Amino acid sequence: MSTFQLPSSTATTSTAYSSDEEDTLPYPGELSRSDFLAKDFNPEAYLSSLGRNRHQTLEDLRSDLRSRSQLLNQELLELVNGNYEEFLSLGADLHEGEERVEGVRVGVMGFGREVGGVGKVVREREREMEGLLVEKRRIGGEVGVGRALLEVDARLGEMEEGLGIIDRDEDEGDGFDEDDEEVGGEKGSSPVLRRLQRHTREFLLLTRMVERVGSSHPFLLAQQGRVDAIRKTLLLDLAAALRQAKAAKEADAMLGIVRMFSDLGAEGEGVRVLRGS
């Protein structure tokens, strides 16, 4: 049976032609890595663009993508291995760092305890200082009261001597020159009237001092008899001076004495003297 055979020359020529034709065909380039790194990368859209722009069969494209996937897996493995070594090194560093951190923590705790101890001492000193300040104010107030009481006692003694309630020492005077004109006295007034004006002012000043200290103070309560005696003696002297001024018809002197009665809160006593009762 005969078979159809091409001449050997023809076959050789056809084979050569086919190899030359394949060598001249455009081969698709390697898939670009940057295409996969795009922020808006979409697999479906990317594959569609490959179908339009590449002269490549589907099987070849799959093979290319598998190669690309294997390459990426290998790079990922190398990256993980490298980072893992760094991670192990970091773990060792952290292990040493924990000891350092623990040392710092212990130091901070010790410092905190020291600060707390100092704060406790400061608070104790603050309370002590507050107590001392309160005590100082109390003592200062008591000292002020004591000085005021001493001054009250001194003024009581001076008034008792000035009014003749008690005998004064022979070598001491009352500190008042009858020819001198007292501050607040009326020009041309008699020495007796000026003396009474002075005693009245001193008594009013004495009563104000007693009010500032507090009339319920034990010392002042004990001196109340002396205060009453001074006021009684002063009113008697005023009454005698008013009778004399009335007899001499000295209107200015009478007016001044009546005003002193009023200052002492004894207006009624002055009226009775004027009426001659």
C-alpha positions in Angstrom: 0.0 0.0 0.0 1.4 3.3 -0.9 1.6 6.2 1.5 1.7 9.9 0.8 5.0 11.4 1.8 6.4 14.8 1.4 9.7 15.2 -0.1 12.4 15.4 2.5 13.5 18.7 1.2 10.0 20.1 1.6 9.7 18.8 5.1 13.0 20.3 6.0 12.0 23.6 4.5 8.7 23.6 6.4 10.4 22.8 9.7 12.9 25.6 9.3 10.2 28.0 8.3 8.2 27.1 11.4 11.1 27.7 13.8 11.9 31.0 12.2 8.3 32.0 12.5 8.1 31.2 16.2 11.3 33.1 16.9 9.9 36.2 15.3 6.6 36.1 17.3 6.2 38.8 20.1 6.6 37.2 23.5 4.8 38.8 26.5 7.0 40.5 29.0 7.3 39.6 32.7 4.4 40.7 34.9 5.3 44.0 36.5 5.5 43.9 40.3 4.2 47.5 40.5 0.9 46.4 39.0 0.1 44.4 42.0 1.2 47.2 44.4 -1.4 49.7 43.2 -3.7 51.0 45.9 -6.8 50.4 43.7 -5.6 46.9 42.5 -8.5 44.8 41.3 -7.8 41.2 40.2 -10.7 40.9 37.7 -9.9 44.2 36.1 -6.2 43.3 36.0 -6.9 39.9 34.3 -9.2 41.5 31.8 -6.4 44.0 30.9 -4.0 41.1 30.4 -6.3 39.5 28.0 -6.5 42.6 25.9 -2.8 43.6 26.0 -0.9 40.4 26.0 -0.6 37.8 23.2 -0.6 34.8 25.6 -2.6 31.8 26.2 -4.6 31.2 29.4 -2.4 28.3 30.4 0.7 30.4 29.9 -0.8 33.2 32.0 -1.6 30.7 34.8 1.9 29.4 34.7 3.3 32.9 34.9 1.1 33.8 37.8 2.0 30.6 39.6 5.7 31.5 39.1 5.0 34.9 40.4 3.2 33.5 43.5 6.1 31.1 44.2 8.5 34.0 44.0 6.4 36.1 46.3 6.1 33.2 48.8 9.9 32.7 48.7 10.4 36.5 49.4 7.9 36.4 52.1 9.6 33.4 53.7 13.0 35.2 53.6 11.4 38.3 55.0 9.8 36.3 57.9 13.0 34.5 58.6 14.9 37.8 58.7 12.4 39.5 60.9 12.2 36.5 63.1 15.9 36.7 63.8 15.4 40.4 64.6 12.4 39.4 66.7 14.5 36.9 68.7 17.2 39.6 69.2 14.5 42.0 70.3 13.2 39.5 72.7 16.7 39.1 74.2 16.9 42.9 74.5 13.5 43.0 76.1 14.6 40.4 78.5 17.5 42.5 79.6 15.3 45.6 79.5 12.8 44.0 81.9 15.6 43.7 84.4 16.5 47.4 83.9 12.8 48.4 84.1 12.5 46.4 87.3 15.5 48.1 88.7 14.0 51.5 87.7 10.7 50.5 89.2 12.3 49.5 92.5 14.2 52.8 92.5 11.1 54.8 91.9 9.2 52.9 94.6 12.1 53.6 97.0 12.0 57.3 96.0 8.3 57.3 96.4 8.6 56.0 100.0 11.2 58.6 100.7 9.0 61.3 99.4 6.1 60.0 101.4 8.2 60.0 104.5 9.3 63.6 103.8 5.7 64.5 103.2 4.6 63.0 106.5 7.3 64.9 108.3 6.3 68.1 106.5 2.6 67.6 107.4 3.5 67.0 111.1 5.6 70.1 111.1 2.8 72.0 109.5 0.4 70.9 112.2 2.9 71.8 114.8 3.3 75.2 113.2 -0.4 75.8 113.1 -0.7 74.9 116.8 2.2 77.2 117.6 0.6 80.0 115.7 -2.7 79.5 117.5 -0.8 79.5 120.8 1.1 82.6 119.8 -2.1 84.4 118.9 -3.7 83.3 122.2 -0.6 84.4 124.2 -0.5 87.6 122.3 -4.2 88.3 123.1 -3.5 87.5 126.8 -0.5 89.8 126.8 -2.7 92.6 125.3 -5.4 92.0 127.9 -2.7 92.0 130.7 -1.3 95.3 129.5 -4.8 96.8 129.3 -5.5 95.6 132.8 -2.3 97.2 134.1 -3.2 100.4 132.4 -6.7 100.3 133.9 -5.2 99.8 137.3 -2.8 102.7 136.8 -5.5 105.0 135.7 -7.7 104.0 138.6 -4.9 104.9 141.0 -4.3 108.2 139.2 -7.9 109.2 139.4 -8.2 108.1 143.0 -5.3 110.4 143.9 -6.6 113.2 141.7 -10.0 113.1 143.3 -8.6 112.8 146.8 -10.1 109.3 147.4 -6.7 108.0 148.5 -3.7 110.0 150.0 -1.0 110.8 147.5 2.7 110.8 148.4 4.1 114.0 149.6 6.8 114.2 147.0 4.5 113.6 144.1 2.1 116.0 142.5 -1.0 115.2 140.4 0.9 116.1 137.3 -1.5 119.0 136.7 -0.7 122.7 137.0 -4.0 124.6 137.7 -2.7 127.6 135.8 -2.2 125.4 132.6 -5.1 125.2 130.1 -6.1 121.7 129.3 -6.7 120.5 125.8 -10.4 120.7 125.2 -10.9 123.2 128.0 -12.6 126.4 127.5 -10.6 129.6 127.3 -11.1 131.7 130.4 -12.5 128.8 132.4 -11.5 128.5 136.1 -8.9 126.1 137.3 -11.5 124.1 139.1 -13.6 123.7 135.9 -10.6 122.6 133.9 -9.7 120.1 136.6 -13.2 118.6 136.5 -13.1 118.5 132.7 -9.8 116.6 132.9 -11.2 114.1 135.4 -14.3 113.6 133.3 -12.3 112.8 130.2 -10.1 110.4 132.1 -13.1 108.6 133.6 -14.7 108.3 130.1 -11.5 106.9 128.7 -11.3 104.5 131.6 -14.8 103.2 131.0 -14.0 102.6 127.2 -10.9 100.6 128.2 -13.0 98.5 130.5 -15.5 97.8 127.7 -12.8 96.8 125.3 -11.3 94.3 127.7 -14.8 93.1 128.9 -16.4 94.2 132.1 -17.0 90.5 133.0 -13.2 89.9 133.4 -12.5 88.8 137.0 -9.9 91.5 137.6 -12.3 94.2 136.4 -15.2 92.8 138.4 -12.9 93.1 141.4 -12.2 96.7 140.6 -15.8 97.7 140.1 -16.0 99.1 143.6 -13.1 101.5 142.8 -14.8 102.6 139.6 -18.1 103.3 141.4 -16.3 105.3 144.1 -14.5 107.4 141.4 -17.7 108.1 139.6 -19.5 109.0 142.9 -16.8 111.4 144.0 -16.6 113.0 140.5 -20.4 113.6 140.6 -20.1 115.1 144.0 -17.4 117.5 142.8 -19.5 118.4 139.8 -22.5 119.1 142.0 -20.5 121.3 144.3 -19.0 123.2 141.3 -22.4 123.7 139.8 -23.8 125.1 143.0 -20.9 127.6 143.2 -21.4 128.6 139.5 -25.1 128.9 140.1 -24.6 131.1 143.1 -22.1 133.2 141.1 -24.5 133.3 138.1 -21.7 132.0 135.8 -23.8 130.8 132.9 -20.8 129.4 130.9 -19.5 127.5 133.8 -23.0 126.1 134.6 -23.4 125.0 130.9 -20.0 123.3 130.9 -20.7 121.4 134.2 -24.2 120.3 133.0 -22.5 118.9 129.8 -20.1 116.9 132.0 -23.0 115.5 134.0 -24.5 114.4 130.6 -21.2 112.8 129.5 -21.2 110.7 132.7 -24.8 109.7 132.1 -26.1 111.6 135.1 -28.3 114.3 133.5 -30.9 113.9 136.2 -28.4 114.6 138.9 -27.4 117.8 137.3 -31.0 118.9 136.9 -31.7 118.2 140.7 -28.7 120.4 141.6 -29.9 123.2 139.4 -33.3 123.1 141.0 -31.7 123.2 144.4 -32.9 119.9 145.6 
